[in-house]
C-alpha cells in the first residue's frame, strides 16, 4: 500500500489529496498541517476583516470531508526532508516515511527591515491567526498606518477602515500598484480610497516604527515626518516557503523548481502552489504565482502524478478576480509592467509574475465612470486584459485569451478610437459562441 505524504494544508495540498483519492482508494495519506486551523480560504480573510463574512465561511471543507478522503492530519512543523531514506523529520522528533511526497508549503509575508518591527501592534496578513490578531487590535485602537502595495495592502487598508479606524496609507512612488495597473486604474483606486477617508501619503517611505513600553505609538518617515498611530500593517510582498528543501539536493531558484509534471529533480518528490516555480510557455520561463486557482490546479495534477496517472500541467494565462477599493477587478494574462513598483518586493498574495510580462502588443481601453476595460492586443490575439467594475465581458475575454482565439478580424475595430470596445467584443463573442454570447451582449446593449 502506497504512503503519500503532503506537507501543507492549503489549496494545493488539499487538491492533491482529492486527486490521489480519485486514483487510489486505499493508499495511506498523511497531511502535515503547520497551522492548527487546517484548511481555510486565504482569499476570504479580506472579507472576514471587513465583517462581510463570518469565520465559519472561511472553511470550504468540513471534518466529514476529510473523513471521506481518509486522510490522517498531523499538526506539526516539517523540519527536514531526507530523500535517500524517504523520510521527513518533524519539529517534535517524529519521523514520517513516504513513497510519494508533495511540498505544498505556500509562501510567507516579507518582513520590513526597519527598527521597531518587533513592537506589539506591527501586523501582517499571512494567515487566520494574523486576522484574529488584527481584529483584536482594531477593537482597541484608533489609527493605523499601512505600508506596501498590491492586493494585501488594500485588504488591510479596507479592513481597518471598515472597523472604524483612521487609516494612513504609505506609497513610496506616485501611484498604487504601478507595475500591474496603468495610471488611470491606479487613480481610480486611489480616488475611491480617498472618498472613504483614507489618507494616502505619496513618495513616503517608512524609516522607523516607534513605541513605548513595547507597543507601537507612531512611525517616522525617511523625510523626518512623524505620524502617531497604534497599528502598523506591513504588506510589502511574500516569499515562497522553500527552506524545507535546503540541503536536500532539490533544485531551488526563487521557488522550488518543478517540471511539467510538477516533479522536482529528486525522485518521488513533487511541489505545487505558491512554493513552486512553474514553467510558463507564454513567457518562456519559470515564474511564481500566488493565486488560489493555479494552486488548486497544480495540487490536483501533482496528486494525479503521485498516484501514477501521468498528467502534465499546462499553465494558462494568469487569472484572478479580486476587489480593489470596493471595485471587482479581473486581471488576465500579460499586462506589461512598464514601471517598477517600489512598494512590493517580488509579488504579493493574489498576484502573478505573469502579469508583469512585456508583450508585443497595443493597449486598447474604454472608461465609463469607475468601470474600465483594458485589453492588450497583439497581431492576432488578446494577450492580457483588465476589467474594473463592470464584469459583463470578463468570462468572454477570459475565454478568448486562454483559447488564444484569433481576433484579427476585429483588430482594427478594437483599436479604433471611434468605436466601443465593449460592443465590438460583445458582437465578436456572439459570432464565436452564440449560446454563451447572447446574454452578455444583451446586458451590454441594455
Phi, psi and omega per residue, in radians:
X1 nan 2.259 -3.085
X2 -1.245 2.523 3.067
X3 -1.937 2.032 3.122
X4 -1.847 2.324 3.128
X5 -2.151 2.208 -3.130
X6 -2.001 2.111 3.044
X7 -1.721 1.854 3.135
X8 2.238 2.445 -3.079
X9 -2.029 0.356 -3.135
X10 -1.571 -2.829 -3.057
X11 -1.053 -0.754 -3.114
X12 -1.136 -0.768 -3.114
X13 -1.102 -0.797 -3.116
X14 -1.197 -0.679 3.093
X15 -1.104 -0.636 3.100
X16 -1.103 -0.699 3.114
X17 -1.079 -0.773 3.122
X18 -1.054 -0.740 -3.125
X19 -1.163 -0.759 3.132
X20 -1.027 -0.799 -3.125
X21 -1.136 -0.482 3.111
X22 -1.192 -0.353 -3.103
X23 -1.933 -0.518 -3.040
X24 -2.329 1.702 -3.070
X25 -1.334 -0.197 -3.040
X26 -2.091 -0.183 -3.121
X27 -1.045 2.678 -3.122
X28 -1.540 2.046 -3.139
X29 -1.939 2.202 3.061
X30 -2.133 2.324 3.136
X31 -2.062 2.209 3.099
X32 -1.644 2.052 -3.110
X33 -1.942 1.954 3.137
X34 -1.251 -0.610 3.099
X35 -1.571 2.365 3.123
X36 -1.150 -0.377 -3.136
X37 -1.231 -0.339 -3.140
X38 1.270 -2.412 -3.020
X39 -1.583 2.152 3.085
X40 -2.577 2.959 -3.101
X41 -1.493 1.868 3.068
X42 -1.099 -0.730 3.103
X43 -1.070 -0.452 -3.128
X44 -1.274 -0.236 -3.112
X45 -1.053 -0.584 3.140
X46 -1.056 -0.731 -3.110
X47 -1.343 -0.448 3.029
X48 -1.191 -0.715 3.135
X49 -1.117 -0.668 -3.113
X50 -1.401 -0.145 -3.137
X51 1.508 0.167 -3.116
X52 -1.345 -0.429 3.066
X53 -2.351 2.770 3.076
X54 -1.565 2.941 -3.113
X55 -1.092 -0.588 3.140
X56 -1.010 -0.554 -3.102
X57 -1.226 -0.219 -3.105
X58 -1.369 -0.212 -3.011
X59 -1.849 1.765 -3.130
X60 -1.286 -0.350 3.134
X61 -1.960 2.490 3.023
X62 -1.787 2.963 3.125
X63 -1.038 -0.598 3.133
X64 -1.140 -0.527 3.114
X65 -1.156 -0.717 3.122
X66 -1.234 -0.590 3.076
X67 -1.135 -0.704 3.120
X68 -1.062 -0.646 -3.135
X69 -1.413 -0.104 3.118
X70 0.902 0.992 3.138
X71 -2.013 2.377 3.056
X72 -1.616 2.138 -3.124
X73 -1.848 2.295 3.138
X74 -2.125 2.195 3.058
X75 -1.514 1.873 -3.070
X76 -2.913 2.983 3.059
X77 -1.935 2.164 3.057
X78 -1.309 2.186 -3.052
X79 -1.806 -0.593 -3.034
X80 -2.723 2.396 3.031
X81 -1.798 2.302 3.078
X82 -2.039 1.572 -2.977
X83 -1.059 -0.709 -3.062
X84 -1.215 -0.257 3.070
X85 -1.865 0.002 -3.072
X86 0.864 0.944 -3.027
X87 -2.462 2.505 3.055
X88 -2.111 2.234 3.098
X89 -1.632 2.401 3.117
X90 -1.746 2.935 -3.082
X91 -1.115 -0.410 -3.102
X92 -1.615 0.160 3.122
X93 1.592 -0.191 3.128
X94 -1.240 2.600 3.068
X95 -2.066 2.476 3.072
X96 -2.119 2.322 3.140
X97 -1.691 2.667 -3.127
X98 -2.528 2.701 2.875
X99 -1.693 -0.620 3.094
X100 -2.339 2.351 -3.076
X101 -2.181 2.389 3.021
X102 -2.069 2.209 3.014
X103 -1.673 1.940 3.134
X104 -2.334 0.975 -2.997
X105 -1.468 -0.119 3.063
X106 1.300 -2.588 -3.118
X107 -2.437 2.818 3.101
X108 -2.187 2.730 -3.124
X109 -1.175 2.450 3.065
X110 -1.373 2.318 3.141
X111 -1.499 2.568 3.049
X112 -1.406 2.203 -3.104
X113 -1.572 1.301 3.123
X114 -2.296 2.659 3.064
X115 -1.017 2.438 3.113
X116 1.604 0.047 -3.090
X117 -1.115 -0.309 -3.092
X118 -1.582 -0.047 -3.059
X119 -1.191 2.627 3.033
X120 -1.169 2.282 -3.077
X121 1.928 -0.168 3.004
X122 -1.533 2.121 -3.020
X123 -2.271 2.835 3.000
X124 -2.335 3.065 3.061
X125 -2.225 1.380 -3.094
X126 -1.742 -0.614 -2.985
X127 -2.709 -3.093 -3.062
X128 -1.212 -0.513 3.066
X129 -1.125 -0.673 3.059
X130 -1.083 -0.719 3.125
X131 -1.084 -0.726 3.081
X132 -1.060 -0.749 -3.132
X133 -1.133 -0.725 3.136
X134 -1.073 -0.783 -3.130
X135 -1.148 -0.621 3.092
X136 -1.139 -0.789 3.112
X137 -1.143 -0.748 -3.081
X138 -1.069 -0.540 -3.123
X139 -1.168 -0.469 -3.021
X140 -2.020 0.073 -3.044
X141 -2.216 2.912 -2.974
X142 -2.044 -0.574 -2.998
X143 -2.321 2.330 3.121
X144 -2.145 2.520 2.963
X145 -1.994 2.219 3.129
X146 -1.953 2.323 -3.114
X147 -2.164 2.225 3.082
X148 2.375 -2.963 -3.071
X149 -2.503 -3.104 3.105
X150 1.302 -2.837 -3.008
X151 -1.208 -0.761 -3.047
X152 -1.106 -0.667 3.110
X153 -1.031 -0.754 3.121
X154 -1.205 -0.557 3.061
X155 -1.042 -0.707 3.104
X156 -1.241 -0.788 3.135
X157 -0.992 -0.885 -3.069
X158 -1.275 -0.578 3.099
X159 -1.102 -0.827 3.139
X160 -1.191 -0.661 3.138
X161 -1.141 -0.682 3.117
X162 -1.130 -0.437 3.130
X163 -1.593 0.137 3.001
X164 1.591 0.159 -3.139
X165 -1.497 2.686 2.932
X166 -1.369 2.294 -3.010
X167 -2.162 2.247 2.987
X168 -1.892 2.296 -3.113
X169 -2.076 2.072 -3.112
X170 -1.602 2.224 2.986
X171 -2.098 2.210 -3.126
X172 -1.265 -0.447 -3.139
X173 -1.820 -2.730 -3.085
X174 -1.621 -0.192 -3.110
X175 -2.788 2.960 -3.050
X176 -1.425 2.331 3.000
X177 0.834 1.014 -2.937
X178 -1.274 -0.218 3.107
X179 -1.777 0.180 2.992
X180 -2.182 -0.830 3.135
X181 -1.568 2.677 2.979
X182 -1.559 3.139 -3.031
X183 -1.055 -0.733 -3.133
X184 -1.083 -0.792 -3.125
X185 -1.140 -0.742 3.077
X186 -1.017 -0.791 -3.072
X187 -1.214 -0.549 3.038
X188 -1.071 -0.819 3.130
X189 -1.086 -0.837 -3.104
X190 -1.082 -0.737 -3.137
X191 -1.069 -0.738 -3.139
X192 -1.188 -0.632 3.067
X193 -1.102 -0.769 3.139
X194 -1.102 -0.646 3.092
X195 -1.088 -0.477 3.107
X196 -1.504 0.048 3.098
X197 1.610 0.141 3.102
X198 -1.302 2.320 3.088
X199 -1.673 1.923 -3.118
X200 -1.646 2.252 3.123
X201 -1.929 1.847 -3.127
X202 -1.413 2.734 3.115
X203 0.825 0.796 -3.084
X204 -2.186 2.241 -3.089
X205 -2.161 2.350 3.118
X206 -1.231 2.250 3.105
X207 -1.884 -0.632 -3.070
X208 -2.797 2.524 2.991
X209 -1.811 2.152 -3.074
X210 -1.843 2.691 -3.089
X211 -2.689 3.072 3.112
X212 -2.509 2.287 -3.096
X213 0.919 0.687 3.039
X214 1.438 0.080 -3.107
X215 -2.096 2.599 3.130
X216 -1.110 2.324 3.023
X217 -2.152 -0.205 -3.134
X218 3.009 -3.111 3.094
X219 -2.341 2.677 3.014
X220 -1.991 2.446 3.086
X221 -1.731 2.903 -3.098
X222 -1.177 -0.342 3.093
X223 -1.683 0.280 2.980
X224 1.577 0.040 3.126
X225 -1.399 2.606 3.058
X226 -2.123 2.350 3.054
X227 -2.151 2.169 3.104
X228 -1.318 2.350 3.122
X229 -2.810 2.929 3.078
X230 -2.157 0.014 3.012
X231 -2.400 2.419 3.018
X232 -2.210 2.077 3.109
X233 -1.762 2.274 -3.107
X234 -1.966 2.181 3.121
X235 -2.520 1.205 -3.043
X236 -1.792 0.061 3.093
X237 2.473 3.130 3.105
X238 -2.306 2.821 3.101
X239 -2.322 2.309 3.090
X240 -0.965 2.413 3.138
X241 -1.505 1.414 -2.995
X242 -1.862 0.026 -3.041
X243 -1.122 -0.403 3.106
X244 -1.064 -0.385 -3.137
X245 -1.572 -0.080 3.130
X246 -1.049 2.478 3.052
X247 1.037 0.484 3.115
X248 -1.955 -0.249 -3.008
X249 1.585 -0.096 3.085
X250 -1.207 2.334 -3.122
X251 -1.242 2.212 -3.107
X252 -2.199 2.351 2.983
X253 -2.091 -2.121 3.018
X254 -1.291 -0.488 2.971
X255 -2.276 -2.876 3.061
X256 -1.481 2.144 -3.077
X257 -1.308 2.348 3.123
X258 -2.321 2.808 3.084
X259 -1.647 -2.934 -3.067
X260 -1.194 -0.241 3.106
X261 -1.792 0.210 -3.109
X262 1.163 0.325 3.056
X263 -1.449 2.501 2.914
X264 -1.413 -3.094 3.099
X265 -1.364 -0.083 3.108
X266 -1.763 2.241 -3.109
X267 -0.967 2.469 3.035
X268 1.234 0.242 3.084
X269 -2.176 2.149 3.093
X270 -1.980 2.930 3.016
X271 -2.510 2.581 -3.121
X272 -2.730 2.764 3.105
X273 1.541 -2.728 -3.034
X274 -1.041 -0.437 -3.099
X275 -1.414 -0.297 -3.030
X276 -1.595 2.384 3.053
X277 -1.784 1.927 -2.901
X278 -1.966 2.418 -3.135
X279 -1.155 2.305 3.114
X280 -1.982 1.887 -3.098
X281 -1.118 -0.406 -3.124
X282 -1.160 -0.539 -3.099
X283 -2.003 -0.103 3.047
X284 1.320 0.427 3.090
X285 -2.764 2.922 3.127
X286 -1.441 2.339 -3.088
X287 -2.285 2.999 3.080
X288 -1.868 2.435 2.965
X289 -2.105 2.701 2.911
X290 -2.327 1.102 -3.045
X291 -2.164 2.450 -3.082
X292 -1.097 -0.807 -3.096
X293 -1.056 -0.951 3.084
X294 -1.034 -0.622 3.109
X295 -1.073 -0.765 3.123
X296 -1.147 -0.763 -3.126
X297 -1.155 -0.747 3.111
X298 -1.093 -0.764 3.130
X299 -1.052 -0.739 -3.118
X300 -1.151 -0.783 3.123
X301 -1.117 -0.716 3.096
X302 -1.058 -0.732 3.129
X303 -1.104 -0.721 3.087
X304 -1.047 -0.786 3.140
X305 -1.149 -0.663 3.106
X306 -1.086 -0.599 -3.118
X307 -1.526 0.085 3.033
X308 1.730 -0.015 3.103
X309 -1.656 1.670 -3.025
X310 -1.155 2.018 -3.033
X311 -2.445 2.138 3.104
X312 -1.342 2.663 3.049
X313 -1.735 2.093 3.106
X314 -1.769 1.984 -3.109
X315 -1.444 2.049 3.093
X316 -1.577 -3.003 3.113
X317 -1.083 2.325 3.118
X318 -1.048 2.371 -2.990
X319 -2.500 2.367 3.034
X320 -2.670 2.498 2.969
X321 -1.959 2.074 -3.084
X322 -2.346 -3.010 3.101
X323 -2.262 2.211 3.132
X324 -2.123 1.983 -3.128
X325 0.916 0.742 3.100
X326 1.459 -0.074 -3.115
X327 -1.761 2.161 3.014
X328 -1.099 2.255 -3.063
X329 -2.328 2.202 3.084
X330 -1.880 2.272 -3.133
X331 -2.152 2.208 -3.052
X332 -2.366 2.276 2.939
X333 1.234 -2.774 -3.064
X334 -1.467 2.193 -3.111
X335 -1.976 -0.228 3.091
X336 1.417 1.469 3.117
X337 -1.378 1.503 -3.034
X338 -1.389 -0.295 -3.127
X339 -2.018 2.604 3.041
X340 -1.387 2.346 3.087
X341 -1.733 1.824 -3.073
X342 -1.341 -0.101 3.132
X343 -1.511 -0.201 -3.049
X344 -2.218 2.325 3.016
X345 -1.716 1.847 -3.083
X346 1.377 -2.136 3.111
X347 -2.179 2.919 3.074
X348 -2.002 3.096 3.104
X349 -1.165 2.504 -3.081
X350 1.336 0.389 -2.974
X351 -2.239 2.864 3.101
X352 -2.554 2.432 3.036
X353 -1.137 -0.406 -3.133
X354 -1.091 -0.490 3.137
X355 -1.166 -0.424 -3.008
X356 -1.588 0.074 -3.122
X357 -1.217 2.656 -3.082
X358 -1.743 1.512 -3.105
X359 -1.287 2.672 3.014
X360 -1.420 1.434 -2.978
X361 -2.649 2.881 3.122
X362 -1.992 2.419 3.130
X363 -1.508 2.305 2.970
X364 -2.045 2.444 -3.012
X365 -2.566 2.758 3.108
X366 -2.553 2.438 3.141
X367 -2.162 2.407 3.006
X368 -2.465 1.644 -3.053
X369 0.987 -2.054 3.141
X370 -1.540 -0.184 3.107
X371 -1.360 2.418 -3.095
X372 -2.585 2.467 3.044
X373 -2.283 2.217 3.051
X374 -2.287 2.204 3.081
X375 -2.140 2.493 3.057
X376 -1.731 2.068 -2.979
X377 -1.936 2.063 3.013
X378 -1.571 -2.843 -3.118
X379 -1.099 -0.706 -3.043
X380 -2.271 -0.029 -3.013
X381 -2.475 2.829 2.818
X382 -1.511 2.274 3.131
X383 -1.877 -0.231 3.116
X384 -2.920 2.816 3.128
X385 -2.791 2.681 3.010
X386 -2.383 2.218 3.082
X387 -2.095 2.170 -3.106
X388 -2.108 2.209 -3.113
X389 1.547 -1.885 -3.112
X390 -1.073 2.120 -3.081
X391 -1.874 0.284 -3.064
X392 -0.921 -0.729 -3.056
X393 -1.682 0.078 -3.022
X394 -1.092 -0.726 -3.135
X395 -1.133 -0.751 -3.131
X396 -1.115 -0.823 -3.098
X397 -1.161 -0.698 3.089
X398 -1.004 -0.803 3.128
X399 -1.078 -0.779 -3.112
X400 -1.083 -0.667 -3.132
X401 -1.270 -0.878 -3.040
X402 -1.223 -0.483 3.112
X403 -1.540 -0.045 -3.122
X404 0.909 0.813 -3.118
X405 -1.132 2.373 3.117
X406 -1.224 2.055 -3.122
X407 -1.962 0.309 -3.079
X408 -1.043 -0.494 -3.121
X409 -1.202 -0.366 -3.133
X410 -2.023 0.067 -3.023
X411 -1.006 -0.824 -3.111
X412 -1.109 -0.676 3.129
X413 -1.201 -0.632 3.093
X414 -1.075 -0.680 -3.077
X415 -1.533 -0.067 -3.133
X416 -1.333 2.177 -3.136
X417 -1.205 -0.252 -3.089
X418 -1.589 -0.111 -3.092
X419 -1.974 2.686 3.094
X420 -1.398 2.060 3.111
X421 -1.016 -0.734 -3.081
X422 -1.095 -0.733 3.128
X423 -1.168 -0.704 -3.139
X424 -1.090 -0.794 -3.131
X425 -1.184 -0.691 3.135
X426 -1.092 -0.753 3.116
X427 -1.120 -0.711 3.127
X428 -1.118 -0.702 -3.137
X429 -1.104 -0.640 3.079
X430 -1.125 -0.693 -3.136
X431 -1.104 -0.763 -3.045
X432 -1.579 -0.311 -3.113
X433 -2.579 1.272 -3.029
X434 -0.985 -0.691 -3.086
X435 -1.163 -0.771 -3.072
X436 -1.497 -0.482 -2.998
X437 -1.354 -0.449 -3.006
X438 -1.108 -0.680 -3.101
X439 -1.158 -0.791 3.124
X440 -1.083 -0.739 -3.113
X441 -1.086 -0.787 -3.131
X442 -1.083 -0.662 -3.136
X443 -1.165 -0.737 -3.138
X444 -1.134 -0.727 -3.059
X445 -1.306 -0.303 -3.058
X446 -1.310 nan nan
